[in-house]
Amino acid sequence: MKVACPKCGEEIASNDVNVATDAAWCARCNEVFALSSLLGKGREEAEDAPHDVPSEPPRGAWFRKDADGWELGATTRGAAAFFLVPFMGVWSGVSLGGIYGTQIANGQFNLVLSLFGLPFLAGTVFLGSMAVMTICGKVRVRVRQGLGQGLGQVFVGAGVIGWRKRFDPKAIRRVLEKDTSGTRSASTSIVLEGEERIVFGSPLSEARRYFMVQVLRAIFARERGRQ
């Protein structure tokens, strides 16, 4: 990621750019500028899109750096839990209780009724997973340095249970935020384009997803500049 000083026009060294704090320091002018103001505003999906980063992460989002890499993430907690949890309880209690509970109570197995209840069982599992994500779910992108190269992983889930996808950070060419209707995530998602497309983040709120997209764009643009 190339950043020029607005006063003298000289390129600011990458070591003097701090994405997490939204700061860039020009050694020649001895002044600090907001990184987002130098990069410009926008959410274009092109590879040369501006890579502005919010100065402060929204509530429920974070960006951390340590000795062996960095971690970017956000929680998927939201107000939808107040609707999903009671609805799932009613759905499961009425449908599964009526179909399978009566069989257990009577000590009789009904094959036709049990097969009829499979879609309701699948719906309970689906609604249950959504409810868990609205209570304690998270989306996390982590890169760790090892054996001379970066090792990246995307995680979507709750606790240690969830979906994981590994990737090579050096292979990421673009970071998009786009409508993925017609795919597994029929909503706005984050897309990492590299050796393959990694689509994730649809459960996130607009503010948290936007923050993650901007930080990812800035990080991977900087990595491409070093190659």
ABEGO torsion letter per residue (X at the ends): XBBBBAAAGBBBBAAABBAAAGBBBBAAAGBBBBAAAAAEBEABABAABBBBBBABBBBGBBBBBBAAEBBBBBBABBAAAAAAAAAAAAAAAAAAAAAAAAAAAAGBBBAAAAAAAAAAAAAAAAAAAAAAAAAABBBBBBBBBBGGBBBBBBBBEBEABEBBBBBBAAABABBBBBBABGBABBBBBBBBBBABBBBBGAABBAAAAAAAAAAAAAAAAAAAAAX
